[in-house]
Amino acid sequence: MLAENLENWAQQERQEGEKLGIVKGEKLCVEKTARNLLKLGGLSDELIAEATGLALDEVAKLRIDYVEWKYAE
């Protein structure tokens, strides 16, 4: 019984870890897409937010990060 409970617990933890990994990977992919759109230029934060599903404040932060990176070179 104890071994079975431990196995069930371990399986649930693995599944939860996989789900978290997928969510994190999707978020990174969306942020990468937003950064690529910022690099293209000419798009407003609102359009990038709409295209990627990111919140407007997240896009604004990515824009600040991009500008700082661009001018640090």
Residue, then its C-alpha position, 0 to 999 in steps of 0.5 A: m500500500l505504501a509503495e503504491n501510494l509513493e508511486n502514485w505520488a511520484q507519477q502525479e509530481r512528474q505530470e505536474g512538472e511536465k505541465l509546468g515545463i510546457v507552460k514555461g516553454e510556451k511563455l518563452c516562445v510567445e516572448k521570443t515572438a514578441r521580441n522578433l516583432l519588436k526587432l522588425g519595428g513599426l508595430s505598436d505595443e498594442l498590436i504586438a500584445e494582440a498578436t501574441g496574447l501577452a499583456l500590454d505591460e509585458v510587451a512594454k517591458l520587453r520593448i524596454d529590454y530590447v531598447e536597452w540591449k540595442y543601445a548597449e552594443 
